[in-house]
Amino acid sequence: MLERHTMKIMSPTGHLGFTPIERGSFERGIAEGPDVIVADSGSSDIGPYPLGTDQPHSPREWQKHDIELIVRAARGLKIPAIIGSAADTGTDRGVDDFVAMVREVVEEYRLGPTRVAAIYSEVKPELLRQRLKEGVRIAGLNGRPDLTEEILERTNRIVAVMGPEPIVAALDRGADIVIAGRASDSSIFAAPAIRAGYPKALAFCLGKLLECASFCAEPYMGKETVIGTISETDIVLEPMHPGQRCTPASVAAHAMYERIDPFFEVLPSGVLDLREVRYEAIDERRTRVTGARFQEAATYSVKLEGAGWVGERAIMIMGIRDPITLSYLDELIAYSLAKVEERFGKSGHGSKYQIYYHVYGRNGVMGYLEPTPHVSCHEVGIVVEVVAQTREQAEEIALLAARNMFYARLPIVKGTAGVASFFSDEVFPGRPAFEWTINHVLPVTDPLELFRIRMITLGG
């Protein structure tokens, strides 16, 4: 049974705390009287380092800014608020940090008794080892091999990516504010709609379209609020910034965003099918979406994410302006690498170190995927990046590589002034290097079995 004919879900940001929420459109959204405020706070786009080290990727001040806006508004309207993938990675520490910020807001503004659900999603390696011993296949995604003991040994931290069920359970227990660990972006938006009785297909489609807030509108503006209204038959999207529009083109474009296949999104309980979706303009600023379908999976599977330490990092930065040297750029890099390998042996995966030459002005952004890897500008910037087992070794290799670019013996060099210009003749220490070790799916019998819900009353 549907609780109401429509439900308004407000999305104020695509990544809570990444940069602060824009207050103007947020307040316009609150004036529209949403039924729930939902915000995602995590992403694997930030790389494996934050998960591997269990550190936030965004400043606490920015996270607190966004949480304060959301919690005060939700308590003022007496509606629930849901925040997923707490503190960028959804670790247990991240959930506790966000709960602490909610506590500070509730106490500072005397918001009265507030029921908070903390949903934890970290997974201990021992649990996965036991599943492997039981013969459970933990399949790798996108060409990865299945999970093994060796992969677990290389992994520092693991989180499970929850579907909507733990969030629905928290709301059923009376949560005013839900702080969830790592969660599927679509699921945190779908959860209140599914709980209210709306079709799964539309609920997950709404989640897909709202996950990045104003990215589904045009012209491009980040961190602006959007409201999605769901009914039993359709979804209507409307931006809260007066200068934006949700058009069929902008909404359809976002539906295809970050997907290997633009028509399917795989979720724990099945697959969202967008092949028959229609996008229709209601007016200049609103678009109606219909036709989403959902295919239930035979087995409920939870995605796992894990990160592991690779080594210590160091970089050096230099530029090349001389047109003749630019014409010998490959030879220049080859000379530098040869001198490094002469001293430290072969580089690459499986060796004691890895070295990368990032050439900005040629293919520094896309690397080997660059379709036109030719220098057509008057100068390039080169970042030499080294990963090694110790910081001292990484710094020494980076220094040797960079200085041998300066002193490279090219057949066209006649003078003695060197062929490169250092940004600064010093090595810059980088954060340790981590890699995604686990991107796998674990079959489960209960959607809640990997997640723990703790109910807390604040301000009572």
PESUL-V561100 format. One record per residue. N is the residue number from 1. RES is the residue in one small letter. OMEGA is omega in radians with two decimals (* if undefined). D_CENTER is the distance of its C-alpha to the mean C-alpha in Angstrom with 2 decimals. Layout:
BEGIN
[[N/RES/OMEGA/D_CENTER] [N/RES/OMEGA/D_CENTER]]
END
This chain:
BEGIN
[[1/m/3.07/34.60] [2/l/3.09/32.60] [3/e/-3.09/32.67] [4/r/-3.10/32.91] [5/h/3.10/33.21] [6/t/3.05/29.91] [7/m/3.11/26.88] [8/k/3.11/24.95] [9/i/-3.06/21.27] [10/m/3.11/19.93] [11/s/-3.06/16.38] [12/p/-3.08/16.49] [13/t/3.07/13.02] [14/g/3.13/9.71] [15/h/-3.08/8.06] [16/l/3.07/11.00] [17/g/-3.11/12.33] [18/f/2.77/10.38] [19/t/-3.02/13.75] [20/p/3.06/16.40] [21/i/3.07/17.03] [22/e/-2.96/19.96] [23/r/-3.04/22.86] [24/g/-3.13/25.17] [25/s/3.07/23.33] [26/f/-3.13/22.16] [27/e/3.05/25.84] [28/r/3.10/26.86] [29/g/3.11/24.54] [30/i/3.13/26.10] [31/a/3.11/29.50] [32/e/3.10/28.81] [33/g/3.12/28.89] [34/p/3.10/25.68] [35/d/3.12/25.98] [36/v/3.04/22.58] [37/i/-3.11/19.71] [38/v/3.12/16.19] [39/a/3.00/12.97] [40/d/3.14/9.37] [41/s/-3.07/8.25] [42/g/3.14/5.00] [43/s/2.96/1.40] [44/s/3.10/3.37] [45/d/-3.07/3.93] [46/i/3.12/5.57] [47/g/-3.03/7.72] [48/p/-3.04/9.81] [49/y/-3.10/11.89] [50/p/3.10/10.65] [51/l/-3.10/10.86] [52/g/-3.12/14.03] [53/t/-3.07/15.67] [54/d/3.08/14.49] [55/q/3.08/14.08] [56/p/3.13/12.14] [57/h/-3.08/10.32] [58/s/-3.14/12.00] [59/p/3.13/15.76] [60/r/-3.13/17.31] [61/e/3.14/19.47] [62/w/3.09/16.78] [63/q/3.14/15.28] [64/k/3.10/18.92] [65/h/-3.09/19.71] [66/d/3.13/17.32] [67/i/3.12/18.33] [68/e/3.11/21.92] [69/l/-3.06/21.83] [70/i/-3.07/20.42] [71/v/3.14/22.67] [72/r/-3.14/25.77] [73/a/-3.12/25.43] [74/a/3.13/24.85] [75/r/3.11/27.77] [76/g/3.13/29.90] [77/l/-3.10/29.51] [78/k/3.09/29.68] [79/i/3.11/26.67] [80/p/3.01/23.78] [81/a/-3.11/20.33] [82/i/3.07/17.24] [83/i/-3.10/14.11] [84/g/3.12/11.43] [85/s/-3.03/9.09] [86/a/3.02/11.32] [87/a/2.97/10.91] [88/d/-3.05/7.20] [89/t/3.12/7.85] [90/g/3.09/10.51] [91/t/3.12/13.34] [92/d/3.08/16.88] [93/r/3.13/17.25] [94/g/3.10/14.35] [95/v/-3.13/16.06] [96/d/3.10/19.36] [97/d/-3.13/18.31] [98/f/3.08/17.28] [99/v/3.11/20.50] [100/a/3.10/22.44] [101/m/3.07/21.25] [102/v/3.11/22.27] [103/r/3.14/25.54] [104/e/-3.13/26.17] [105/v/-3.12/25.79] [106/v/-3.11/27.96] [107/e/-3.11/30.59] [108/e/-3.07/30.68] [109/y/3.06/31.15] [110/r/-3.06/33.17] [111/l/3.09/31.25] [112/g/-3.13/33.30] [113/p/-3.11/32.43] [114/t/3.14/28.78] [115/r/-3.12/27.61] [116/v/3.02/24.13] [117/a/3.04/22.48] [118/a/-3.12/20.28] [119/i/-3.06/18.59] [120/y/-3.04/17.84] [121/s/3.07/15.89] [122/e/-3.13/16.50] [123/v/3.11/18.68] [124/k/3.12/21.57] [125/p/-3.12/22.46] [126/e/3.13/25.96] [127/l/-3.13/25.01] [128/l/3.07/23.61] [129/r/3.13/26.68] [130/q/3.11/28.88] [131/r/3.11/27.34] [132/l/3.11/27.91] [133/k/3.14/31.48] [134/e/3.10/32.00] [135/g/3.12/31.26] [136/v/3.08/28.02] [137/r/3.06/26.08] [138/i/-2.92/22.37] [139/a/3.05/21.46] [140/g/3.14/19.08] [141/l/3.02/16.82] [142/n/3.06/17.20] [143/g/3.10/20.26] [144/r/3.03/19.50] [145/p/3.09/22.58] [146/d/-3.10/22.94] [147/l/3.11/22.16] [148/t/3.06/25.01] [149/e/-3.12/26.34] [150/e/3.10/25.85] [151/i/3.12/22.07] [152/l/3.14/22.03] [153/e/-3.12/24.17] [154/r/-3.01/21.66] [155/t/-3.14/18.79] [156/n/-3.06/18.37] [157/r/-3.08/16.12] [158/i/2.99/14.99] [159/v/3.02/13.27] [160/a/-3.09/14.09] [161/v/-3.02/12.00] [162/m/2.95/14.54] [163/g/-3.08/16.02] [164/p/-2.96/18.01] [165/e/3.10/20.98] [166/p/3.13/20.25] [167/i/3.05/19.46] [168/v/3.13/22.66] [169/a/3.12/24.53] [170/a/3.09/23.53] [171/l/3.10/24.73] [172/d/3.13/27.84] [173/r/3.05/28.57] [174/g/-3.12/28.77] [175/a/2.98/25.51] [176/d/3.12/25.40] [177/i/3.07/21.95] [178/v/3.02/19.37] [179/i/-3.04/16.86] [180/a/2.97/14.83] [181/g/-3.06/13.08] [182/r/-3.05/10.21] [183/a/2.98/10.68] [184/s/-3.10/10.36] [185/d/-3.10/9.27] [186/s/-3.01/12.77] [187/s/-3.11/14.55] [188/i/3.08/14.30] [189/f/-3.13/16.06] [190/a/-3.01/18.31] [191/a/-3.12/19.57] [192/p/3.13/22.03] [193/a/3.10/23.24] [194/i/3.13/23.93] [195/r/-3.13/25.65] [196/a/3.06/27.78] [197/g/3.13/28.91] [198/y/-3.10/27.25] [199/p/3.14/26.78] [200/k/-3.08/23.72] [201/a/3.14/23.33] [202/l/-3.12/23.27] [203/a/3.13/21.12] [204/f/3.08/18.26] [205/c/3.09/18.90] [206/l/3.11/18.74] [207/g/3.11/15.36] [208/k/-3.07/14.06] [209/l/-3.08/15.78] [210/l/-2.94/14.87] [211/e/-3.11/11.13] [212/c/3.08/10.69] [213/a/-2.97/14.16] [214/s/3.04/16.37] [215/f/3.13/14.64] [216/c/-3.12/17.07] [217/a/3.08/19.96] [218/e/-0.11/21.97] [219/p/-3.06/22.67] [220/y/2.99/19.21] [221/m/3.10/18.37] [222/g/3.00/15.14] [223/k/3.04/15.03] [224/e/-3.04/18.07] [225/t/3.05/18.90] [226/v/3.06/19.53] [227/i/3.04/21.58] [228/g/3.12/21.71] [229/t/-3.11/25.04] [230/i/3.00/25.52] [231/s/3.13/28.97] [232/e/-3.03/30.43] [233/t/-3.06/30.52] [234/d/3.05/27.95] [235/i/3.05/25.03] [236/v/-3.14/25.62] [237/l/3.13/23.02] [238/e/3.09/24.14] [239/p/3.13/22.60] [240/m/3.04/23.95] [241/h/-3.06/24.21] [242/p/-3.13/27.74] [243/g/-3.12/26.91] [244/q/3.10/24.34] [245/r/2.93/25.11] [246/c/-3.12/23.43] [247/t/3.05/25.32] [248/p/-3.13/25.47] [249/a/-3.09/24.08] [250/s/-3.14/21.07] [251/v/3.11/20.23] [252/a/3.13/20.87] [253/a/-3.12/18.75] [254/h/3.08/15.66] [255/a/-3.13/16.66] [256/m/-3.01/16.36] [257/y/3.04/13.00] [258/e/3.12/10.58] [259/r/3.03/13.31] [260/i/3.04/15.68] [261/d/-3.03/18.36] [262/p/-3.06/18.24] [263/f/-3.09/20.45] [264/f/2.98/18.93] [265/e/-3.12/15.96] [266/v/-3.13/16.44] [267/l/-3.08/16.16] [268/p/-3.04/17.77] [269/s/-3.12/21.08] [270/g/-3.06/21.39] [271/v/3.01/20.41] [272/l/-3.06/19.98] [273/d/-3.07/22.46] [274/l/-3.06/22.38] [275/r/-3.08/25.31] [276/e/-3.10/27.78] [277/v/3.06/25.81] [278/r/3.09/27.78] [279/y/-3.06/26.62] [280/e/3.10/29.57] [281/a/3.01/30.12] [282/i/3.06/31.84] [283/d/-3.07/32.56] [284/e/-2.98/31.19] [285/r/-3.05/28.15] [286/r/3.10/27.37] [287/t/3.07/26.48] [288/r/-3.14/27.34] [289/v/3.11/25.46] [290/t/2.97/27.44] [291/g/3.12/27.79] [292/a/3.09/24.61] [293/r/-3.14/25.52] [294/f/3.13/24.15] [295/q/3.14/25.35] [296/e/3.10/25.56] [297/a/3.09/24.87] [298/a/-3.13/27.75] [299/t/3.06/25.65] [300/y/-3.08/22.80] [301/s/-3.13/20.09] [302/v/3.09/17.11] [303/k/3.07/14.21] [304/l/3.04/13.96] [305/e/3.12/11.46] [306/g/-3.13/13.39] [307/a/-3.13/13.57] [308/g/-3.11/16.96] [309/w/3.10/18.87] [310/v/-3.11/20.37] [311/g/3.10/22.39] [312/e/-3.03/23.01] [313/r/3.01/22.24] [314/a/3.13/24.48] [315/i/2.93/24.69] [316/m/-3.05/27.52] [317/i/3.10/27.60] [318/m/3.10/30.56] [319/g/3.07/31.74] [320/i/-3.10/34.38] [321/r/-3.06/36.59] [322/d/-3.07/39.70] [323/p/3.14/39.94] [324/i/3.10/41.92] [325/t/3.12/39.43] [326/l/3.13/36.62] [327/s/3.10/38.67] [328/y/-3.01/38.60] [329/l/3.14/34.91] [330/d/3.11/34.41] [331/e/3.13/37.58] [332/l/-3.13/36.43] [333/i/3.13/33.21] [334/a/3.12/35.25] [335/y/3.14/37.80] [336/s/-3.12/35.24] [337/l/-3.14/33.66] [338/a/3.14/37.16] [339/k/3.09/38.20] [340/v/-3.09/35.19] [341/e/3.07/35.85] [342/e/-3.08/39.53] [343/r/-2.98/38.84] [344/f/-3.11/35.86] [345/g/-3.07/36.06] [346/k/3.09/33.75] [347/s/3.07/30.02] [348/g/3.12/27.18] [349/h/-3.11/25.39] [350/g/3.11/27.83] [351/s/-3.07/29.77] [352/k/-3.11/29.94] [353/y/3.05/27.70] [354/q/3.13/25.51] [355/i/-3.11/26.03] [356/y/3.07/24.24] [357/y/-3.14/25.82] [358/h/-3.06/23.40] [359/v/3.12/25.76] [360/y/-2.98/24.62] [361/g/3.06/27.06] [362/r/3.14/27.17] [363/n/-3.09/23.93] [364/g/-3.11/21.77] [365/v/-3.02/18.70] [366/m/3.11/19.07] [367/g/-3.06/21.26] [368/y/3.11/23.27] [369/l/-3.12/21.81] [370/e/-3.10/23.54] [371/p/-3.13/26.39] [372/t/-3.06/28.69] [373/p/3.13/28.48] [374/h/3.12/31.50] [375/v/3.11/32.12] [376/s/3.14/33.46] [377/c/-3.04/33.04] [378/h/3.09/35.40] [379/e/3.06/33.17] [380/v/3.00/30.07] [381/g/-3.11/27.91] [382/i/3.04/27.27] [383/v/3.05/24.83] [384/v/-3.12/26.06] [385/e/-3.12/23.45] [386/v/3.02/24.78] [387/v/-3.12/23.46] [388/a/-3.04/26.31] [389/q/3.07/27.30] [390/t/3.12/28.40] [391/r/-3.12/27.60] [392/e/3.14/31.24] [393/q/3.11/31.17] [394/a/-3.13/27.99] [395/e/-3.13/29.64] [396/e/-3.13/32.94] [397/i/3.13/31.56] [398/a/3.14/29.58] [399/l/3.14/32.78] [400/l/-3.13/34.96] [401/a/-3.09/32.82] [402/a/-3.10/32.72] [403/r/3.09/36.38] [404/n/2.93/37.44] [405/m/3.12/35.83] [406/f/-3.07/38.04] [407/y/-3.05/41.06] [408/a/-3.13/40.40] [409/r/3.14/43.72] [410/l/-3.07/43.56] [411/p/-3.07/46.78] [412/i/-3.09/46.78] [413/v/3.14/46.48] [414/k/-3.05/49.87] [415/g/-3.07/49.19] [416/t/-3.01/47.93] [417/a/-3.08/45.36] [418/g/-3.02/42.20] [419/v/-3.14/39.83] [420/a/3.11/36.57] [421/s/3.14/35.78] [422/f/2.93/33.67] [423/f/3.02/31.26] [424/s/-3.09/32.57] [425/d/3.12/34.43] [426/e/3.09/32.23] [427/v/3.11/29.40] [428/f/3.10/26.16] [429/p/3.09/24.59] [430/g/3.02/20.87] [431/r/3.04/18.50] [432/p/3.14/19.10] [433/a/3.04/17.50] [434/f/3.08/15.39] [435/e/3.00/14.51] [436/w/3.13/12.73] [437/t/-3.08/15.94] [438/i/2.97/15.11] [439/n/-2.90/13.53] [440/h/3.09/16.37] [441/v/-3.12/17.77] [442/l/3.07/20.38] [443/p/-3.14/23.05] [444/v/3.09/24.13] [445/t/-3.12/27.11] [446/d/-3.13/25.73] [447/p/-3.10/22.28] [448/l/-2.89/22.62] [449/e/3.13/23.83] [450/l/-2.98/20.77] [451/f/-3.12/20.01] [452/r/-3.11/22.20] [453/i/3.07/22.94] [454/r/3.13/24.74] [455/m/-3.10/26.53] [456/i/3.02/27.47] [457/t/-3.14/29.79] [458/l/3.04/29.31] [459/g/-3.10/32.02] [460/g/*/34.68]]
END
